[in-house]
Amino acid sequence: MRRFRISCAAVLALLLIISVCACGQVPSDRQNEAPAPAPAPAPAEKNGDIYILYTSDVHCGVDRGFGYGGLMELRNSLEAQGYTTILVDNGDSIQGESIGTLTRGEAMTELMNIIGYDVAIPGNHEFDYGVDRFLELAGKAKFPYISCNFNKEGKLLFEPYTIIEAAGKKIAFVGVTTPETITTSTPTYFQDDDGNYIYGFLQDETGEALYKAVQDAVDSARAAGADHVYLLGHLGMFGYGTLWSYAEIIANTNGIDVLLDGHSHDTEQVVMKNKDGEDVVRSACGTKLSCIGYSLISKDKGIVDTNIWSWPNSKSFPELFGIENEASAAVDKAMDDLSETLDKVIARTNVLLTINDPAEKDDSGSPIRMVRRAETNLGDLCADAFRAAGRADIGIFGGGGVRTSVEKGDITYGDLINLFPFGNYLCVIEATGQQILDALEWGVQKIPGEFGGFLQVSGMSYEVDASVPSGCKSDENNMQTVIEGPRRVSNVKVGGEPIDPQKLYTVASTDYVLLSNGDGLTAFDGAKLLQDRVKLDVQLLIEYITGDLAGEVGAGYLDLAGDGRIVITQ
């Protein structure tokens, strides 16, 4: 594979153009409010070139990074310069923060309509409000959703591709959604009342069904006269080992010019060979509008550049440049409508509650998320809250359910909604020590890599030897089956005593983890259910902080890496 770097000069040049178009001049003091934007310029004569703009994993971050206001401004600027633009989204847009949670995705769909998306695909988290709810929202969208593999009982629910004619060219977009959706959203959402899967994403143990669906859609689009074929993917870098990753899709297909990808929140720009040995560009644009992806199609030379523009500043692009347009106004109104509820202060924390590495940053200077592979103080807090609410021997909480850090200072209702955006409920089961051991083993299978099923714990401790190959096995739906060979997890203690595989323990967690096989966890199947969905996750967290902790988080959570409940050796 060949990776290429983002052109900082190109980014700065583009932002200069946009800021001039938006504000009349570049602000001389970036700490001050920028002047109001000048009137929109008259439409320019089209130059025959096309910019495809793409977003991915917005996760309701409409006022972060470029923001939706900045995205619209960028698009308007390009149109004013004579380019034709097409705007697409790679999924996971309608869930992730309060604006999504409190409206069950509706506010996000309305904002996407205002911006004028041309096509989108479902990501795994589009289904977090239930399949029926997502299909309802898709029906309200003024743009088509496409997916070549999302099906009900074998029948596709969306068209596998669409062709958009622009500047004299036919541009095909093929959609594909990760089969990991079955486990990384809520598995029971895809089942009937008898527990049979009626919705699927062509998940099999070879990957061949997925590759064939993509290839068939690409071939059909080519046969329909497409000049260029873009695969819109919510695939990411991993995906059931590597079977469903972007790399395997490219390696097992042909006819794709560019893969615009999402799901793993990375910003990798890669060129690799397809099955015929031809170069295919794969581009990803991170999360929460920290980047906007683009692909430039020249009138005469075809696809000449695919990459991303970055906005690493803490202030959003619209805020810094004083952007005012239809999208920024809609975002402001949507946030204002929620602010009275979200801004209510309910407690205080004297320490940063984090999901990230306390010190290390990645190559781009961004925090490294650790809650899905190691203990953090926020992971401890979440597990403690569930154990306390359930009055259980142990509390466990999947790292994938801890969505954002909580800054030192006042804790608002909005902070906790953003932390727990899924609306999960407290459940308590009675499980054997062996079931707990199997659950822990499943959770550590991908260390040192991330896994949403990694278990933060309360009332117990355990050690992990990451040098031992994981023996966890799964079926075609990525559901846990057996564990073979030596185990990674050892020295497990409950209440300071070694765990007894035969003993019964009470376990508190979410319905997602205990009842819905979330992240493929089946170890607790057959366990006795003691409390069934008795309290909303946000409610119990508020009660724990305001009651058990007397309204102030501090003692017990001072170490950002947690208090030593999980010890990992390499």
C-alpha positions as a Python dict, from the first residue, in 0.01 Angstrom:
ca = {
    (1, 'M'): (0, 0, 0),
    (2, 'R'): (114, 357, -64),
    (3, 'R'): (4, 632, 174),
    (4, 'F'): (8, 1000, 89),
    (5, 'R'): (-9, 1298, 320),
    (6, 'I'): (-260, 1581, 338),
    (7, 'S'): (-140, 1894, 162),
    (8, 'C'): (-128, 2159, 433),
    (9, 'A'): (-60, 2429, 175),
    (10, 'A'): (-368, 2329, -18),
    (11, 'V'): (-577, 2334, 299),
    (12, 'L'): (-457, 2679, 395),
    (13, 'A'): (-513, 2810, 45),
    (14, 'L'): (-866, 2676, 35),
    (15, 'L'): (-948, 2814, 379),
    (16, 'L'): (-816, 3153, 268),
    (17, 'I'): (-1046, 3144, -33),
    (18, 'I'): (-1341, 3040, 181),
    (19, 'S'): (-1275, 3300, 449),
    (20, 'V'): (-1248, 3577, 190),
    (21, 'C'): (-1572, 3466, 27),
    (22, 'A'): (-1743, 3439, 365),
    (23, 'C'): (-1612, 3743, 542),
    (24, 'G'): (-1475, 3984, 284),
    (25, 'Q'): (-1131, 3962, 446),
    (26, 'V'): (-922, 3732, 662),
    (27, 'P'): (-966, 3827, 1031),
    (28, 'S'): (-655, 4001, 1163),
    (29, 'D'): (-725, 3889, 1520),
    (30, 'R'): (-858, 3536, 1537),
    (31, 'Q'): (-964, 3576, 1898),
    (32, 'N'): (-1219, 3840, 1798),
    (33, 'E'): (-1547, 3777, 1626),
    (34, 'A'): (-1506, 3783, 1249),
    (35, 'P'): (-1703, 4037, 1047),
    (36, 'A'): (-2034, 3935, 896),
    (37, 'P'): (-2002, 3754, 562),
    (38, 'A'): (-2044, 3948, 243),
    (39, 'P'): (-2348, 3883, 21),
    (40, 'A'): (-2320, 3561, -177),
    (41, 'P'): (-2149, 3618, -512),
    (42, 'A'): (-2339, 3571, -835),
    (43, 'P'): (-2324, 3215, -971),
    (44, 'A'): (-2011, 3161, -1175),
    (45, 'E'): (-2001, 3004, -1517),
    (46, 'K'): (-1935, 2635, -1474),
    (47, 'N'): (-1582, 2524, -1557),
    (48, 'G'): (-1663, 2158, -1622),
    (49, 'D'): (-1480, 2029, -1312),
    (50, 'I'): (-1656, 1844, -1029),
    (51, 'Y'): (-1583, 1836, -657),
    (52, 'I'): (-1728, 1541, -470),
    (53, 'L'): (-1737, 1639, -102),
    (54, 'Y'): (-1784, 1370, 158),
    (55, 'T'): (-1841, 1343, 532),
    (56, 'S'): (-1835, 1042, 760),
    (57, 'D'): (-1893, 959, 1126),
    (58, 'V'): (-2031, 1306, 1200),
    (59, 'H'): (-2192, 1155, 1513),
    (60, 'C'): (-2402, 1469, 1566),
    (61, 'G'): (-2093, 1691, 1585),
    (62, 'V'): (-2269, 1959, 1382),
    (63, 'D'): (-2094, 2245, 1559),
    (64, 'R'): (-1749, 2086, 1576),
    (65, 'G'): (-1457, 2121, 1337),
    (66, 'F'): (-1579, 2259, 1007),
    (67, 'G'): (-1937, 2226, 1134),
    (68, 'Y'): (-2232, 2200, 902),
    (69, 'G'): (-2215, 2577, 857),
    (70, 'G'): (-1856, 2548, 736),
    (71, 'L'): (-1943, 2257, 511),
    (72, 'M'): (-2214, 2461, 342),
    (73, 'E'): (-1981, 2760, 312),
    (74, 'L'): (-1713, 2547, 152),
    (75, 'R'): (-1961, 2403, -95),
    (76, 'N'): (-2101, 2747, -179),
    (77, 'S'): (-1749, 2880, -231),
    (78, 'L'): (-1662, 2602, -475),
    (79, 'E'): (-1986, 2653, -664),
    (80, 'A'): (-1912, 3027, -683),
    (81, 'Q'): (-1576, 2945, -841),
    (82, 'G'): (-1742, 2747, -1118),
    (83, 'Y'): (-1717, 2393, -986),
    (84, 'T'): (-2009, 2152, -978),
    (85, 'T'): (-2037, 1988, -637),
    (86, 'I'): (-2185, 1663, -511),
    (87, 'L'): (-2219, 1603, -136),
    (88, 'V'): (-2226, 1251, 9),
    (89, 'D'): (-2219, 1097, 357),
    (90, 'N'): (-2070, 765, 466),
    (91, 'G'): (-2287, 695, 769),
    (92, 'D'): (-2295, 735, 1148),
    (93, 'S'): (-2430, 1088, 1125),
    (94, 'I'): (-2758, 1077, 1319),
    (95, 'Q'): (-2632, 939, 1652),
    (96, 'G'): (-2365, 1036, 1902),
    (97, 'E'): (-2466, 1350, 2092),
    (98, 'S'): (-2768, 1508, 2256),
    (99, 'I'): (-2914, 1652, 1937),
    (100, 'G'): (-2949, 1298, 1807),
    (101, 'T'): (-3045, 1123, 2127),
    (102, 'L'): (-3322, 1361, 2233),
    (103, 'T'): (-3482, 1368, 1886),
    (104, 'R'): (-3406, 1004, 1796),
    (105, 'G'): (-3219, 1122, 1487),
    (106, 'E'): (-3485, 1353, 1350),
    (107, 'A'): (-3297, 1681, 1403),
    (108, 'M'): (-2994, 1541, 1223),
    (109, 'T'): (-3202, 1427, 927),
    (110, 'E'): (-3356, 1774, 902),
    (111, 'L'): (-3011, 1936, 905),
    (112, 'M'): (-2884, 1701, 634),
    (113, 'N'): (-3187, 1801, 422),
    (114, 'I'): (-3107, 2170, 469),
    (115, 'I'): (-2744, 2126, 368),
    (116, 'G'): (-2852, 1939, 58),
    (117, 'Y'): (-2684, 1600, 69),
    (118, 'D'): (-2713, 1416, -260),
    (119, 'V'): (-2670, 1059, -135),
    (120, 'A'): (-2584, 877, 189),
    (121, 'I'): (-2528, 527, 322),
    (122, 'P'): (-2625, 383, 660),
    (123, 'G'): (-2348, 325, 912),
    (124, 'N'): (-2381, 83, 1199),
    (125, 'H'): (-2506, 354, 1436),
    (126, 'E'): (-2789, 464, 1207),
    (127, 'F'): (-2969, 165, 1360),
    (128, 'D'): (-2921, 261, 1725),
    (129, 'Y'): (-3279, 387, 1752),
    (130, 'G'): (-3407, 63, 1596),
    (131, 'V'): (-3440, -50, 1235),
    (132, 'D'): (-3796, 77, 1203),
    (133, 'R'): (-3696, 420, 1327),
    (134, 'F'): (-3406, 442, 1081),
    (135, 'L'): (-3629, 341, 791),
    (136, 'E'): (-3876, 608, 903),
    (137, 'L'): (-3598, 870, 903),
    (138, 'A'): (-3471, 750, 565),
    (139, 'G'): (-3821, 812, 431),
    (140, 'K'): (-3800, 1173, 553),
    (141, 'A'): (-3461, 1233, 394),
    (142, 'K'): (-3460, 1440, 74),
    (143, 'F'): (-3169, 1233, -52),
    (144, 'P'): (-3147, 859, -120),
    (145, 'Y'): (-2981, 608, 110),
    (146, 'I'): (-2805, 330, -79),
    (147, 'S'): (-2654, 0, 34),
    (148, 'C'): (-2571, -311, -166),
    (149, 'N'): (-2580, -539, 139),
    (150, 'F'): (-2842, -419, 391),
    (151, 'N'): (-3131, -661, 347),
    (152, 'K'): (-3440, -809, 504),
    (153, 'E'): (-3471, -1182, 453),
    (154, 'G'): (-3241, -1158, 152),
    (155, 'K'): (-3415, -862, -16),
    (156, 'L'): (-3229, -533, -39),
    (157, 'L'): (-3401, -247, 141),
    (158, 'F'): (-3224, 27, -59),
    (159, 'E'): (-3092, 51, -411),
    (160, 'P'): (-2734, -78, -428),
    (161, 'Y'): (-2614, 224, -623),
    (162, 'T'): (-2720, 552, -776),
    (163, 'I'): (-2588, 746, -1075),
    (164, 'I'): (-2566, 1124, -1061),
    (165, 'E'): (-2518, 1312, -1386),
    (166, 'A'): (-2306, 1623, -1342),
    (167, 'A'): (-2104, 1840, -1582),
    (168, 'G'): (-2166, 1595, -1863),
    (169, 'K'): (-2043, 1292, -1669),
    (170, 'K'): (-2221, 995, -1513),
    (171, 'I'): (-2086, 933, -1165),
    (172, 'A'): (-2195, 617, -988),
    (173, 'F'): (-2203, 578, -610),
    (174, 'V'): (-2223, 225, -467),
    (175, 'G'): (-2306, 190, -98),
    (176, 'V'): (-2180, -78, 142),
    (177, 'T'): (-2235, -104, 519),
    (178, 'T'): (-2013, -305, 748),
    (179, 'P'): (-2151, -647, 846),
    (180, 'E'): (-2019, -563, 1194),
    (181, 'T'): (-2342, -364, 1228),
    (182, 'I'): (-2512, -679, 1358),
    (183, 'T'): (-2300, -665, 1674),
    (184, 'T'): (-2191, -301, 1696),
    (185, 'S'): (-2547, -174, 1700),
    (186, 'T'): (-2802, -371, 1906),
    (187, 'P'): (-2829, -731, 1777),
    (188, 'T'): (-3189, -777, 1889),
    (189, 'Y'): (-3297, -491, 1664),
    (190, 'F'): (-3224, -716, 1367),
    (191, 'Q'): (-3424, -1013, 1498),
    (192, 'D'): (-3789, -1111, 1500),
    (193, 'D'): (-3982, -1187, 1817),
    (194, 'D'): (-3846, -1543, 1818),
    (195, 'G'): (-3483, -1432, 1806),
    (196, 'N'): (-3429, -1514, 1439),
    (197, 'Y'): (-3226, -1269, 1232),
    (198, 'I'): (-3446, -1116, 962),
    (199, 'Y'): (-3218, -824, 878),
    (200, 'G'): (-2861, -873, 766),
    (201, 'F'): (-2556, -728, 595),
    (202, 'L'): (-2424, -1034, 410),
    (203, 'Q'): (-2209, -1137, 703),
    (204, 'D'): (-2040, -1470, 640),
    (205, 'E'): (-1717, -1633, 752),
    (206, 'T'): (-1538, -1588, 418),
    (207, 'G'): (-1633, -1237, 310),
    (208, 'E'): (-1728, -1369, -32),
    (209, 'A'): (-2095, -1270, -9),
    (210, 'L'): (-1998, -911, 62),
    (211, 'Y'): (-1736, -897, -212),
    (212, 'K'): (-1985, -1036, -464),
    (213, 'A'): (-2253, -784, -370),
    (214, 'V'): (-2010, -496, -416),
    (215, 'Q'): (-1883, -636, -745),
    (216, 'D'): (-2233, -694, -881),
    (217, 'A'): (-2332, -336, -798),
    (218, 'V'): (-2015, -196, -957),
    (219, 'D'): (-2064, -404, -1271),
    (220, 'S'): (-2426, -294, -1297),
    (221, 'A'): (-2329, 71, -1261),
    (222, 'R'): (-2063, 34, -1530),
    (223, 'A'): (-2314, -135, -1760),
    (224, 'A'): (-2548, 161, -1704),
    (225, 'G'): (-2284, 392, -1848),
    (226, 'A'): (-2103, 522, -1541),
    (227, 'D'): (-1789, 716, -1628),
    (228, 'H'): (-1657, 689, -1272),
    (229, 'V'): (-1749, 457, -984),
    (230, 'Y'): (-1713, 562, -621),
    (231, 'L'): (-1769, 312, -343),
    (232, 'L'): (-1921, 479, -38),
    (233, 'G'): (-1815, 253, 245),
    (234, 'H'): (-1879, 229, 614),
    (235, 'L'): (-1610, -37, 643),
    (236, 'G'): (-1305, 90, 826),
    (237, 'M'): (-966, -64, 881),
    (238, 'F'): (-1057, -382, 1069),
    (239, 'G'): (-1396, -552, 1035),
    (240, 'Y'): (-1417, -913, 1167),
    (241, 'G'): (-1043, -953, 1163),
    (242, 'T'): (-987, -817, 813),
    (243, 'L'): (-1258, -993, 611),
    (244, 'W'): (-1487, -690, 598),
    (245, 'S'): (-1221, -418, 598),
    (246, 'Y'): (-1176, -167, 316),
    (247, 'A'): (-851, -341, 214),
    (248, 'E'): (-1025, -675, 156),
    (249, 'I'): (-1305, -512, -43),
    (250, 'I'): (-1054, -346, -275),
    (251, 'A'): (-837, -656, -304),
    (252, 'N'): (-1133, -875, -402),
    (253, 'T'): (-1306, -648, -655),
    (254, 'N'): (-1239, -444, -967),
    (255, 'G'): (-1400, -148, -1139),
    (256, 'I'): (-1392, 83, -835),
    (257, 'D'): (-1209, 410, -894),
    (258, 'V'): (-1220, 551, -541),
    (259, 'L'): (-1337, 420, -204),
    (260, 'L'): (-1461, 695, 30),
    (261, 'D'): (-1465, 524, 367),
    (262, 'G'): (-1573, 559, 729),
    (263, 'H'): (-1640, 359, 1047),
    (264, 'S'): (-1293, 347, 1208),
    (265, 'H'): (-1264, 727, 1250),
    (266, 'D'): (-922, 730, 1085),
    (267, 'T'): (-783, 974, 831),
    (268, 'E'): (-569, 732, 631),
    (269, 'Q'): (-518, 815, 264),
    (270, 'V'): (-413, 496, 88),
    (271, 'V'): (-348, 372, -264),
    (272, 'M'): (-362, -6, -309),
    (273, 'K'): (-410, -263, -583),
    (274, 'N'): (-743, -422, -671),
    (275, 'K'): (-771, -783, -784),
    (276, 'D'): (-659, -685, -1136),
    (277, 'G'): (-351, -504, -1007),
    (278, 'E'): (-494, -157, -1072),
    (279, 'D'): (-458, 131, -827),
    (280, 'V'): (-757, 227, -614),
    (281, 'V'): (-758, 527, -382),
    (282, 'R'): (-907, 482, -34),
    (283, 'S'): (-980, 802, 158),
    (284, 'A'): (-1118, 847, 511),
    (285, 'C'): (-1203, 1174, 687),
    (286, 'G'): (-1210, 1105, 1060),
    (287, 'T'): (-1503, 1202, 1279),
    (288, 'K'): (-1717, 1497, 1397),
    (289, 'L'): (-1631, 1712, 1093),
    (290, 'S'): (-1266, 1751, 1195),
    (291, 'C'): (-1203, 1689, 826),
    (292, 'I'): (-1399, 1715, 504),
    (293, 'G'): (-1308, 1477, 227),
    (294, 'Y'): (-1302, 1561, -140),
    (295, 'S'): (-1239, 1410, -480),
    (296, 'L'): (-1175, 1636, -779),
    (297, 'I'): (-1283, 1523, -1125),
    (298, 'S'): (-1125, 1728, -1403),
    (299, 'K'): (-1325, 1796, -1716),
    (300, 'D'): (-1041, 1666, -1933),
    (301, 'K'): (-827, 1443, -1707),
    (302, 'G'): (-1078, 1250, -1499),
    (303, 'I'): (-1014, 1194, -1127),
    (304, 'V'): (-705, 1396, -1043),
    (305, 'D'): (-705, 1435, -664),
    (306, 'T'): (-871, 1268, -365),
    (307, 'N'): (-781, 1375, -12),
    (308, 'I'): (-909, 1562, 293),
    (309, 'W'): (-910, 1915, 432),
    (310, 'S'): (-850, 1934, 806),
    (311, 'W'): (-969, 2174, 1075),
    (312, 'P'): (-766, 2097, 1392),
    (313, 'N'): (-858, 2413, 1586),
    (314, 'S'): (-1056, 2401, 1909),
    (315, 'K'): (-1289, 2672, 1779),
    (316, 'S'): (-1518, 2555, 1504),
    (317, 'F'): (-1477, 2699, 1156),
    (318, 'P'): (-1815, 2882, 1163),
    (319, 'E'): (-1741, 3031, 1504),
    (320, 'L'): (-1392, 3152, 1415),
    (321, 'F'): (-1491, 3310, 1084),
    (322, 'G'): (-1837, 3426, 1185),
    (323, 'I'): (-2004, 3213, 918),
    (324, 'E'): (-2372, 3286, 868),
    (325, 'N'): (-2569, 3076, 622),
    (326, 'E'): (-2875, 2857, 616),
    (327, 'A'): (-2692, 2562, 771),
    (328, 'S'): (-2526, 2759, 1051),
    (329, 'A'): (-2861, 2924, 1134),
    (330, 'A'): (-3033, 2584, 1146),
    (331, 'V'): (-2760, 2440, 1367),
    (332, 'D'): (-2782, 2736, 1604),
    (333, 'K'): (-3159, 2702, 1629),
    (334, 'A'): (-3142, 2328, 1689),
    (335, 'M'): (-2882, 2373, 1963),
    (336, 'D'): (-3074, 2662, 2121),
    (337, 'D'): (-3388, 2449, 2135),
    (338, 'L'): (-3198, 2192, 2341),
    (339, 'S'): (-2984, 2424, 2550),
    (340, 'E'): (-3223, 2483, 2841),
    (341, 'T'): (-3232, 2114, 2918),
    (342, 'L'): (-2874, 2034, 2828),
    (343, 'D'): (-2712, 2324, 3014),
    (344, 'K'): (-2864, 2234, 3351),
    (345, 'V'): (-2579, 2172, 3597),
    (346, 'I'): (-2633, 1857, 3802),
    (347, 'A'): (-2294, 1796, 3965),
    (348, 'R'): (-1924, 1871, 3950),
    (349, 'T'): (-1603, 1681, 3881),
    (350, 'N'): (-1268, 1781, 4024),
    (351, 'V'): (-1079, 1580, 3766),
    (352, 'L'): (-1097, 1517, 3393),
    (353, 'L'): (-1299, 1200, 3334),
    (354, 'T'): (-1140, 1056, 3026),
    (355, 'I'): (-1176, 794, 2758),
    (356, 'N'): (-828, 874, 2625),
    (357, 'D'): (-467, 802, 2702),
    (358, 'P'): (-361, 1041, 2980),
    (359, 'A'): (-51, 1161, 2791),
    (360, 'E'): (8, 1010, 2448),
    (361, 'K'): (-120, 1161, 2121),
    (362, 'D'): (-135, 1014, 1772),
    (363, 'D'): (71, 1139, 1477),
    (364, 'S'): (-181, 1414, 1405),
    (365, 'G'): (-179, 1536, 1766),
    (366, 'S'): (-523, 1395, 1848),
    (367, 'P'): (-594, 1203, 2171),
    (368, 'I'): (-559, 825, 2159),
    (369, 'R'): (-880, 655, 2270),
    (370, 'M'): (-807, 396, 2540),
    (371, 'V'): (-1143, 307, 2694),
    (372, 'R'): (-1190, 24, 2443),
    (373, 'R'): (-859, -143, 2529),
    (374, 'A'): (-758, -37, 2881),
    (375, 'E'): (-894, 93, 3209),
    (376, 'T'): (-968, 466, 3245),
    (377, 'N'): (-1115, 663, 3533),
    (378, 'L'): (-1433, 729, 3336),
    (379, 'G'): (-1466, 358, 3262),
    (380, 'D'): (-1437, 294, 3636),
    (381, 'L'): (-1706, 553, 3711),
    (382, 'C'): (-1951, 402, 3462),
    (383, 'A'): (-1902, 48, 3592),
    (384, 'D'): (-1931, 171, 3953),
    (385, 'A'): (-2258, 348, 3876),
    (386, 'F'): (-2415, 33, 3732),
    (387, 'R'): (-2295, -187, 4019),
    (388, 'A'): (-2433, 60, 4273),
    (389, 'A'): (-2767, 97, 4096),
    (390, 'G'): (-2808, -279, 4064),
    (391, 'R'): (-2672, -356, 4411),
    (392, 'A'): (-2471, -626, 4242),
    (393, 'D'): (-2149, -811, 4319),
    (394, 'I'): (-1988, -671, 4007),
    (395, 'G'): (-2059, -407, 3747),
    (396, 'I'): (-1937, -430, 3390),
    (397, 'F'): (-1960, -180, 3111),
    (398, 'G'): (-1853, -212, 2746),
    (399, 'G'): (-1589, 42, 2651),
    (400, 'G'): (-1774, 112, 2328),
    (401, 'G'): (-2062, 256, 2529),
    (402, 'V'): (-1845, 526, 2689),
    (403, 'R'): (-1861, 782, 2411),
    (404, 'T'): (-1688, 1100, 2527),
    (405, 'S'): (-1477, 1248, 2805),
    (406, 'V'): (-1620, 1482, 3069),
    (407, 'E'): (-1412, 1792, 3132),
    (408, 'K'): (-1312, 1906, 3479),
    (409, 'G'): (-1570, 2144, 3628),
    (410, 'D'): (-1949, 2152, 3617),
    (411, 'I'): (-2126, 1842, 3486),
    (412, 'T'): (-2438, 1919, 3285),
    (413, 'Y'): (-2722, 1699, 3172),
    (414, 'G'): (-2590, 1745, 2820),
    (415, 'D'): (-2249, 1608, 2924),
    (416, 'L'): (-2411, 1287, 3042),
    (417, 'I'): (-2637, 1255, 2739),
    (418, 'N'): (-2327, 1284, 2521),
    (419, 'L'): (-2154, 1026, 2738),
    (420, 'F'): (-2447, 782, 2717),
    (421, 'P'): (-2627, 863, 2388),
    (422, 'F'): (-2779, 519, 2329),
    (423, 'G'): (-3058, 516, 2588),
    (424, 'N'): (-2960, 179, 2737),
    (425, 'Y'): (-3117, 39, 3053),
    (426, 'L'): (-2987, -123, 3370),
    (427, 'C'): (-3024, -498, 3394),
    (428, 'V'): (-2900, -741, 3659),
    (429, 'I'): (-2835, -1111, 3604),
    (430, 'E'): (-2711, -1404, 3809),
    (431, 'A'): (-2414, -1558, 3629),
    (432, 'T'): (-2157, -1824, 3707),
    (433, 'G'): (-1793, -1738, 3756),
    (434, 'Q'): (-1721, -1927, 3435),
    (435, 'Q'): (-1961, -1711, 3237),
    (436, 'I'): (-1789, -1402, 3374),
    (437, 'L'): (-1448, -1543, 3279),
    (438, 'D'): (-1572, -1614, 2926),
    (439, 'A'): (-1710, -1260, 2898),
    (440, 'L'): (-1379, -1107, 3007),
    (441, 'E'): (-1190, -1322, 2758),
    (442, 'W'): (-1417, -1211, 2475),
    (443, 'G'): (-1363, -850, 2572),
    (444, 'V'): (-982, -860, 2553),
    (445, 'Q'): (-954, -1047, 2224),
    (446, 'K'): (-826, -749, 2022),
    (447, 'I'): (-581, -591, 2266),
    (448, 'P'): (-363, -394, 2187),
    (449, 'G'): (-627, -293, 1931),
    (450, 'E'): (-966, -145, 2012),
    (451, 'F'): (-1286, -340, 2073),
    (452, 'G'): (-1618, -196, 2185),
    (453, 'G'): (-1680, -512, 2389),
    (454, 'F'): (-1376, -454, 2613),
    (455, 'L'): (-1516, -462, 2966),
    (456, 'Q'): (-1459, -190, 3223),
    (457, 'V'): (-1530, -339, 3566),
    (458, 'S'): (-1639, -259, 3921),
    (459, 'G'): (-1612, -482, 4227),
    (460, 'M'): (-1356, -699, 4053),
    (461, 'S'): (-1011, -697, 3897),
    (462, 'Y'): (-827, -896, 3633),
    (463, 'E'): (-499, -927, 3446),
    (464, 'V'): (-442, -963, 3072),
    (465, 'D'): (-140, -1115, 2896),
    (466, 'A'): (-164, -966, 2547),
    (467, 'S'): (127, -1181, 2424),
    (468, 'V'): (-107, -1484, 2432),
    (469, 'P'): (-296, -1520, 2101),
    (470, 'S'): (-669, -1484, 2148),
    (471, 'G'): (-855, -1814, 2135),
    (472, 'C'): (-1199, -1656, 2091),
    (473, 'K'): (-1402, -1799, 1804),
    (474, 'S'): (-1719, -1662, 1648),
    (475, 'D'): (-1989, -1757, 1399),
    (476, 'E'): (-2088, -1591, 1071),
    (477, 'N'): (-2264, -1313, 1264),
    (478, 'N'): (-1947, -1245, 1467),
    (479, 'M'): (-2118, -1390, 1773),
    (480, 'Q'): (-1904, -1555, 2039),
    (481, 'T'): (-1897, -1936, 2015),
    (482, 'V'): (-1604, -2109, 2189),
    (483, 'I'): (-1268, -2019, 2342),
    (484, 'E'): (-982, -2246, 2246),
    (485, 'G'): (-635, -2286, 2393),
    (486, 'P'): (-457, -2074, 2655),
    (487, 'R'): (-642, -1772, 2788),
    (488, 'R'): (-530, -1413, 2803),
    (489, 'V'): (-722, -1333, 3123),
    (490, 'S'): (-594, -1447, 3462),
    (491, 'N'): (-591, -1361, 3833),
    (492, 'V'): (-956, -1258, 3832),
    (493, 'K'): (-1083, -1144, 4170),
    (494, 'V'): (-1431, -1051, 4291),
    (495, 'G'): (-1438, -846, 4610),
    (496, 'G'): (-1068, -920, 4655),
    (497, 'E'): (-1118, -1300, 4641),
    (498, 'P'): (-1027, -1531, 4349),
    (499, 'I'): (-1328, -1592, 4128),
    (500, 'D'): (-1494, -1933, 4162),
    (501, 'P'): (-1605, -2068, 3819),
    (502, 'Q'): (-1890, -2262, 3984),
    (503, 'K'): (-2018, -1985, 4211),
    (504, 'L'): (-2310, -1759, 4123),
    (505, 'Y'): (-2252, -1383, 4119),
    (506, 'T'): (-2486, -1092, 4051),
    (507, 'V'): (-2378, -883, 3752),
    (508, 'A'): (-2509, -535, 3664),
    (509, 'S'): (-2472, -384, 3319),
    (510, 'T'): (-2677, -258, 3025),
    (511, 'D'): (-2943, -450, 2838),
    (512, 'Y'): (-2713, -415, 2536),
    (513, 'V'): (-2442, -620, 2707),
    (514, 'L'): (-2649, -866, 2911),
    (515, 'L'): (-2956, -928, 2696),
    (516, 'S'): (-2885, -818, 2340),
    (517, 'N'): (-2551, -989, 2269),
    (518, 'G'): (-2392, -649, 2218),
    (519, 'D'): (-2050, -666, 2048),
    (520, 'G'): (-2116, -1036, 1990),
    (521, 'L'): (-2102, -1130, 2358),
    (522, 'T'): (-2300, -1451, 2421),
    (523, 'A'): (-2132, -1566, 2743),
    (524, 'F'): (-2434, -1462, 2950),
    (525, 'D'): (-2692, -1645, 2741),
    (526, 'G'): (-2907, -1854, 2974),
    (527, 'A'): (-2816, -1654, 3284),
    (528, 'K'): (-3100, -1585, 3528),
    (529, 'L'): (-3248, -1237, 3479),
    (530, 'L'): (-3303, -1061, 3812),
    (531, 'Q'): (-3379, -704, 3700),
    (532, 'D'): (-3504, -632, 3349),
    (533, 'R'): (-3446, -279, 3209),
    (534, 'V'): (-3531, -105, 3532),
    (535, 'K'): (-3355, 231, 3494),
    (536, 'L'): (-3220, 448, 3211),
    (537, 'D'): (-2840, 471, 3198),
    (538, 'V'): (-2829, 852, 3224),
    (539, 'Q'): (-3071, 846, 3518),
    (540, 'L'): (-2868, 598, 3719),
    (541, 'L'): (-2544, 784, 3648),
    (542, 'I'): (-2700, 1108, 3775),
    (543, 'E'): (-2822, 929, 4087),
    (544, 'Y'): (-2480, 776, 4151),
    (545, 'I'): (-2294, 1107, 4117),
    (546, 'T'): (-2545, 1318, 4309),
    (547, 'G'): (-2620, 1051, 4570),
    (548, 'D'): (-2331, 810, 4630),
    (549, 'L'): (-2070, 1075, 4547),
    (550, 'A'): (-2264, 1365, 4704),
    (551, 'G'): (-2258, 1563, 4380),
    (552, 'E'): (-1882, 1574, 4337),
    (553, 'V'): (-1651, 1337, 4148),
    (554, 'G'): (-1302, 1333, 4291),
    (555, 'A'): (-1168, 1082, 4540),
    (556, 'G'): (-1134, 741, 4380),
    (557, 'Y'): (-1113, 875, 4026),
    (558, 'L'): (-806, 1100, 4044),
    (559, 'D'): (-584, 872, 3834),
    (560, 'L'): (-686, 913, 3468),
    (561, 'A'): (-574, 554, 3400),
    (562, 'G'): (-806, 418, 3669),
    (563, 'D'): (-723, 262, 4006),
    (564, 'G'): (-558, -59, 3885),
    (565, 'R'): (-856, -288, 3833),
    (566, 'I'): (-725, -404, 3495),
    (567, 'V'): (-354, -481, 3448),
    (568, 'I'): (-234, -546, 3093),
    (569, 'T'): (106, -685, 2999),
    (570, 'Q'): (239, -720, 2648),
}
